[in-house]
Amino acid sequence: MTKTISETVLEAKGITKKFPGVLANDKVNFDLRKGEIHALLGENGAGKSTLMNVLYGLYHPEAGEVFVNGKLMELNSSRDAIHHGIGMVHQHFMLIPVFTVTENIMLGAETDHRASSNEKPLVILDRSEVSRRVRELSHKYGLDVDPDAIIGDLPVGVQQRVEIVKALYRKASILILDEPTAVLTPQESEDLFRIMHELTQQGVSIVFITHKLKEVLKVADRITVMRAGQVVGTAKPKESTEQSLAEMMVGREVILTVTKKPSKPAEEVLRVEDLRVKDVRGLESVRGVSFSVKAGEVVGIAGVQGNGQTELAEALTGLRSIESGHFTLSGKDLSGKSPRQITETGLAHIPEDRQRHGLVLSYSVADNMMLCDYYQPRFSKGVVVQQKQVDTNAQKLIKDYDVRTPSAFVAAGKLSGGNQQKVIVARELSRPVKLVVASQPTRGLDVGSIEYIHNEIIAMRDRGVGVLLVSAELDEIMSLSDRIIVMYSGKIVATVNREDASREQLGLWMAGAQHEQV
């Protein structure tokens, strides 16, 4: 069926938004047509999120205008945006796990019946009416959502549908989807794309924010690329390639494919045996996991976020206690050891949350680059820090790892996400190490930074270091790994050599198909 794309429903003209020291949006023009999927691409800091926050009423611009269905609108809050038919589905869902689908959708948009009283009006929340409306919307748009289901019991892909229903319930005809496939399996992503097309056939218009170029080319009707706070071009998918879009985003040629030689696995560096770990709720999230990593290979752990990968990585790096089982690094049992003891044995850690576990944001770049070794003689004499050596070390690493910073003395929190990650990578990989645990190493990064981090990981492998890669990005797992382990519900459900792996089979295992291949 041919999609009909007609009049403009949303238009931003000359949007300028400033923050202290940063021109986030510089006279940006953007428009969305009825029944269209308009993809918005750009590196971190390009201004995409700022523009969307302006359109959703969360930011007020210094200059520019927003028109909805041809009418000039004053958007001072998200409530204003919702009133004008604009809904936003955030990357991190705004749902309460213990509530039902209906209860989550009612929040902030309650339907009530008021009974007269001599005192105050009596408000009775009409769950049945909301439930009926949810079923109606679910059927109309092919969303297949059970109004009575508990959110915490639903797969991630279905929770995302709930967020979409929540926006539609509020009569949104314009949807902003922020990185909607970041936590989905390949099958769930395909299902989302079907839903997106169903929505546009019904007249809904979609702004699709993503960094996955394949997805943009597959589902978008138009593509707008931002760089350094400005729109640098708008393209049609049929006239674009991944390479051309990446070059527009970064402003230079980007190598999208990971070039690597066949691995040469040597001796075993990591052995994990029957490891059991609990999460912050006290529930067992790693359930009897056993595997090994050899020197000179990348072992990728694939899985939808929330299936024990985070707790596994934290246990191996000393950030989380182990309930039972053990692990060894080059034959030395490190179970229950502190992060410092594990680091000193030869483990490097690129953490999942770079700002919480990887950096001290108020410290300078130079100080962050010696956090693992600050107490060693080369940086300290007793309690006195040898500042000259700290500065020399930082200048070398900034150059070697291409960290874009005004100086070594700038606070790490002032850098972009990509450069913060480079600070961590420089610190961790410049030391003599036997094993690298890289957790979500490119999360939230742009294509240029992703290219750099991938090359560094392969370089470590080729130097004979073992790499354990934990990533929710299946493309990243397949590009970098020599062997792939799939985790589901805290267990290893499959182990397969990279050359024997397919996206479809990995997606099935990630979704819980219990057919193990070892």
N, C-alpha and C positions, 0 to 999 in steps of 0.2 A: 504494500500500500504506500503510495507517495504521500509524503508529509507536506502539509500546506503551512508555509511560514509567511505570515502577513505583517500587520502593522507593528510598529515599535510600542512595547508595553513599559519599558524602563529605559531611561536615558540619563547619563551623567555627563554634564558639560563643564569643562574647565575646572575639575575638582583639584583643589590644592589643600594639602594637609601637612602641617609642620609639627614636629616635636623638637625639644631642645637639641640643637645641633644637627637635626636631620630634616631634610625635605622629603617626606615619605611619598607624597603624591604631588606631581608637578604638572598642573593644567591637564589632567587626565580626562579624556573623552571615552565613553563606553556606552553601548546600547544593546538591548536585548529585545528580540522580536517574539511575537506570540507563537507558541508551539515550537520554539527553537531550543536546542541545546548549544549554548555558547560557552566554550571552554576558555578558561583564563590560566595562562601559564606564566612562569617567571621564577627566577632564583629566589632564595631567601633574601628578604630585604628589598625585593623589587617593588613592593607596594601593593600586592594583590590583596592581602588581608586588610590593610588599611582602607583600600577602596571598598571592599565588601562591608567593612564595619561602618563606613559612611553610608552606604546604601541601606544598611540594616538599622540605621539610627543610633549606633553605639558611639560614633564619633561625629563631631560637628566640624565641617571644613572651614578653613579661613576664607576660601573663595570657591565659587562654582555653584551649580544648581543641579537639582535632581527632579526629573519629571516622571510621573507614573501615569500611563495612559494619556500622555500629552498635557497633563496638568502639573504645574509647579507645586512641589510638595516641601513642607518644612518637616524634616525627620529629626526629632530631638531625642527619640528613644526607640527601643525595639517595639514598644507598644504602638508607637506611631506607624512604624513599618508594617506591623501585623495588621493594623487598621486599614492600611492601604493595599493589603494583599500580598505582602512580602514575607516569606518564611525562610528560616535558615536551619539547616541540619548540620550541627557542628561535628568535627572529627571525633571528639569525645562526647558521647551521648549524655544528654541531660535527663536521665531517667532514674527513678528510685527503685532499686532491685526488689524490695519486699512488697511493693505495690503491684496491683494488677495493671494490665494494659489500659483498661478503662479509667482507673484511678489516676494513672500518669497523664492521660490525655485530658482529664478534667482539670488538672491543676492549673490555676490561673485563668480558666475559661469555663467555670462551673455553670451548669444549667440548674436553676432552682425553681421550686414552687413556693410562693409566699402565702402563708395563711394569716388572715387578719387576727389581730389580738389587741386587747386593751393596752398591752405594754409594748413590747418590741415585735416587729414582724418575725415570724418563724421561718427560717431558711432550711429547707429539706433538699439535700443534694440528690438530683435525679439521675442515679447511676444507670437505670434502665434505658432512659432516653439517650444518654451518651453511648451506651453499649449498642443500642440499635443503630445509631449514626455511624459508629465505628464499623459495624458489619456492612452497612450500606456503602461506605467509602472503600472498604477493603474489597468488596465485590466489584465495585465500579472500576477501580484502577488495578485489579489483579494483584493485590498486596497480600492476601491470605493471612490475615491477622486474627487471632482468637481474642476477643475482648476480655475474657475471664482468665487468661493465662497470667501467671506471676512472671514479672520481667526477669528476675534472676534465674528462672528455669528455661529461658529462651536462648537459642543460639544467637551469636552476634549479628548475623545477617537478618534475623527476624527482628531483633531489637532496633536495627536501623530502619526497618519498615515501619515500626511503631513511631519513630521520630518523624517519618514522612507523613504518616496518617495524622499525627499530632498537628503538623503544619497545615494539612488539608482540612482538618476539622476546624481550624481557625480561619478557613476560607482563603487560604493562600493560593494565588494563581501564579505567583513567581516564587521559585524555590532556588535558594543558594545552597549548593552541596559542597562542603569543605572537605577535601580529601576523603571521599566516601568509601573508597575501597581499601583504605589503609589497613583495616583489620579483618578483611574478608578472604575466604578461600577463593580459588579461581572459579569454582562453581557458583559461589555466592555472588561474586562480581558479575558473572554472566547473568544471573537472575536480576541483579540490580539494573543492569543495562536494559534488560527487557522491561522492567518496571518504568525506567526513565522514558523509554519510547512510548509505553502505554500512556504515561502522563502527558507527554507532548501531543499525542493523538487526541487527547481530551481537552487540549487547549492550554495546558500548563506550560510555562516557560521556565527553563532551567539554566542557571549559571553553574558550571561544573569546574571546580578548582581541583587540580591534581598535578603531580609531577611525573605521572606515568604516561610517557609519550605514546605508547601503543594504544592505551585506552582512549586518548584524545582523538587519534586518527580513526579509531573504530566507531565512536559514538557521537562525536561533535558534528554540528552543522557549520559552525564557524569557530575559529581559534584566534584569540587575541593574546599577544605576548607583551609582557611588561619587563622593563629593565631599568634599574636605578630610578624608580619612581615615575617613569614615563612609559606610554604605550609606544612600542617600536614597530608594531605592525599587526595587521589582521590578515589571516589566511584561511583558505578553504582546505579541508582535509584531502580532497582529491588532488590538490595541487601541491601537497606538502609531503615531506618525509620526516622520520625521526631525526635524521641528521640536520635537515634544514631548520627544524624547530629548535633543536638544541643550540645551533649556532646563533639563532635569533635571541635566545634566552641569555646566552653567556657572552656573545659578542666576539666569539672566536670559534675555530674548529674544535669539536669535542669528539673524542674516541669513545663511542658508546659500548663497543664490545670489549670484553676482557680478553686480552691476549696473554696466553700462558702456555708454557711447555708442559708435557706430561709430568705428573708428579713422580718423585723418587722416594717413596716412604722408606724410612730407616727404622731405628729402634723405637720401641714404645716409650712415649714421654708421659702420657696420662693414662691412668687406669681407674675407672669408677666401678665399684662393685656394690650392688644392692643398696643404693643410696636412697634414703627416705628423708624428706624435708617438709616442714609445715609452713604454711603461709601466715600472714599477719592475723588471720582470724583463728589460727590454731588448727586449721584443717590440713590434712596431708595433701600437698600439691605435687610432690615428687614421690612416686610410689614404686620403689624397688628398681631403680634405673641402673643398668650396667652397660658400659661401653669403653672404648679406648681410642686414643689419638696417637698417631706415630709422628716422629720427626719428619718434616718435609711433606706434610699433607694438610689439606684443609678439610675438616669434618664439619658439615653444616647441620644444624638442628633446625628443622622446619616445623611449623605448627602455627595455628591461629593463636594470637596473643591470649594468654590466660590459661594455658595448658601445662604450666609447670616450668617453662623455659626460664623465666625470670628467676624463680627460686633456685633452680639448678645452678645458674651462673653465679648467683649470690653466695650459694653454699661453697662452690669451688674457689671463690675469691675471698672467703672468710667474712663476708658481710651478713651471713645468715647461719644460724646453728643447724647442725645435722642431728636428726633424731636417731638414725642408725645407718649402718653401712660405712664404707670408707672410700677414700681416693688417695692415690699416690702420684707424685710427680718425680719422674726419673727414679722410681723405686722407693722414694721417701714418703712415708705416710704423713699426710698433712691434715687429716680429719680433725676438726676442732681447733686448728691453729688460727692465730690472729692474721689479719690482712698483712701486717708487716712481715711476719714469719713466712707467709706464703710468697710474698713479693721477693723476699731475699733468697728464696729457693729457686727463683727463675721464672716466675709467672708475671706476665704483663696483662693489664686489664683495661679494655675500652668499655666503660660502663654504659648501660642502657640509658640512664638519666645523667647526661653529662654535667648538668648544673648542680645536681644534688650529690652525686658520688664521684664526679670526675674533676671538679674545679672548686676552688674557693673564689667566688666571683669578685669579692672585694680586694683580693690579692692581685698583684701585678702579674703580667704574663711571665716575667722572669721568675718570680717566686713559685708560680704554678708549675713551671717546667722543672723544678727540683724537689717537688713534694715527696717523691719516693725516696730521695737520697739526702734530704736536707741535713741529716744527722751524721752523714759519712764525712771522713776527714777532708775530702776534696772541697766540701762546702762549709764545714764547721770546724772550729777549734774549741772544744768544750761547748759552752753556750754562746759563743761568738760566731756569727755568720760571716763567712768570707765573701763580702759583697762583690768584690772584683771577679772572683771565680763564678759566682752566680750570674753576673752580667755577661761574662764571656761565654758561658754555657748557653745562655738564652740567645745571644746574637748568632751563635753558630746554628742552633736549632731553628730559629726563625728563618734563616737563609736556606738550610737544608730541607726544611719541610714546608717552605713557601707559605708561612703564616703572614697574612695581610694585617699588619697592625701599625699604627703610627710610630710606636716605639715599644721597647721591652718593658716599659714602666707603666703602661696603660693598664687599668684594671681589666681582668679577663672578662668581667661582666659587660664591658663596653663593646666587645667584639661581636661579629655576626655569628650565627650558629655554626656555620661551616668552619670559621677560623677558631672558634672555641674547640671544635672537634680536632682541628689540626694541632692545637696546643697539647691536647691529651695524647694524640697519636705520636707527636714528637717526643714527649716525655717518656711514654711507655715503650716505644719501639727503638729508641736510641740506646737503651740499656742492654746488657748481655742477658738474653732471655731464652728459655727453652720452649715455653708455651705462651701463646696469646689467646686470651678469652675475649672475643669481640662480640659484644651484645648490641644488636640493632645499631651497627656502626655508622650507618648513613641515614638514620631516621631524621626526617625533616630537613635534609640537605638538598641543595640544588644539583643539577647534573654535573657541573664543573667540580664541585667538592666530592661528589660520589665517584667520579672518574679517578680523582686523586687517592681517595681512601682505598678503593679497590686495588689500585696499582701497588700501594704500600703493603696490603695484606698478601698479595701474590709474591712480592719481593721478599717478605719474611719467610714464606713457604719455601721459596727457591734457595734461601740461605740455610735451610735445614731446620727451621723452627716449626713446631707443631701449631696449628691454628684450630681453635674451636669457635666456629661462627654461629651465633644465635641470631636469627632474623625472621621477621614476619613477612618479609618481601621474598616471595618465591623466586622471582627473577634473579635476585641477588644470590640466593642459595644455589640456584642452578648454574649461575655464571662462575662462582668462585669455588664451589665444593668439588672435592675428589670423591668423597663419600657423603651420603645424606642419611641422617637419622630423622625420623618423623615422630613427634610427640603428640599424644592426644590424652587428655584427662590424666596427666601426670605420669603416663607410661610410654615406653618406646613401642610403637606399633609397627615400625618398619625400619629396616636398614638396607640401603641399596647403593651400589656404585653409581656414580654420576652418569656414566654412559648408558646405564640400564634404566635411568629414570625418565619418566614423562610427566608433564604438567598435570595431565588428567589423572594419572594414577596417584601422584603425590597429593593432589587435591582431594581425592577420595579418602586416602589415609588421614589427611589433616581433618577431614570431616567426621572421622570415627570409624571408617571401614576397617575391621579388625583382621586383615589378611597380611600377616607379617612375612616379609622377604628378607632373609639375612644372608 
